[in-house]
Amino acid sequence: MTPEQSSASAGAASLRNRGGVALLVICAALALVLLVDAAVRAGIGTALLLAPWPLLVLWGVYVVGVASRVRAHTDGVFVQNLLRTTFAPWPRVRRIDMRWQIEIALDDGSRLTCFGGPGRRRPQRLGPGRTKEDANGDADDAVAALRRAKASAERVSPVPPIRRRWDLPAIVALLVLVAWAVIAMLLTRV
């Protein structure tokens, strides 16, 4: 069972950057408007030749803003940074800290920076007569949630290894879009 499959049954907590999905929806709506406009004005064939470019932008927004995430499971933590995924069992996690992003120190000496999780924000400037508000509450809550998940994890023996993989569906989608863009460029140069 993969970490993604076990999360559905175990009720895993997923930590994401808040603005990624909203940015993807806005970009998708804009790309749809542009492609429909191209199809109406110049025809479907021209819209198909133009389509890979806004779709490549959507792919980039998806990989950076939506796919990158941190997910706590009962047996470990799953981190996706851009196209690279890492699953570290809780016994392999030495420390969970917050710098600018969540950082997880592993027992093999490596540090795993979580680009997709909540990040630390600058403190807000306050005017006269205002009190300081905690601008980093979400980030601190995320670290606390990961630490609680690690503390409540069951100890297993032997400890499974850290698994690092590439996000193959996203890479295949990128290759398809690049091939489509190359074909579109070759067809317009003839």
Secondary structure by P-SEA (a helix, b strand, c coil): ccaaaaaaaabbbbbcccaaaaaaaaaaaaaaaaaaaaaaaccaaaaaaaaaaaaaaaaaaaacccccbbbbcccbbbbbcccbbbbbcccccccccccccbbbbccccbbbbbcccbbbbcccccccccccccccaaaaaaaaaaaaaaaacccccccccbbbbcaaaaaaaaaaaaaaaaaaaaaaac
